[in-house]
């Protein structure tokens, strides 16, 4: 009496294939973007001098990719380099974005990858200059229930959100709120970020398709 078993098996196989197809439909393709990481170094300006190591950066990006997995976006580290800050940087720390931007040698910036630059102390925790994400390694956040367990992956993910065209949204549990450990993205934010990421991915450039400058 084997035939009924075979029919049952065939039906199960067809059902499983159907479920697999459905799952494939639900989950959009992952978009992977390259990132060049700059560990800014300066003997003169201790506020610019990060003490993060390559191992720290890899740990941080492991968590950044967990945050961005909800949007099907992943960041691949192209390189992690110690970048010597330019000495002629203006000392006007109030103009924080210019201060850091001017301290990073232009030739070190990737044109075919997103640039993320770690420093020691700036106000606030980080910002997106329109050309690079700047994150201070001493970042502090307001902890919220269910939030991420350390500030750096959250601040890095937040600034990369700006790079992908996302503005602030002050809802404590979400990634684009200012200064909290929240990391949720709305369906609309995922749509916008994926659109930007896809454009960056096909353009192969780190600059021309980015979101506007954001101060934190
Ligand atoms: Zn922001």
Boltz pocket constraint, residues with backbone or C-beta under 6 A from the ligand:
constraints:
  - pocket:
      binder: B
      contacts: [[A, 126], [A, 158], [A, 162], [A, 168], [A, 176], [A, 177], [A, 178], [A, 214], [A, 215], [A, 216]]
      max_distance: 6.0
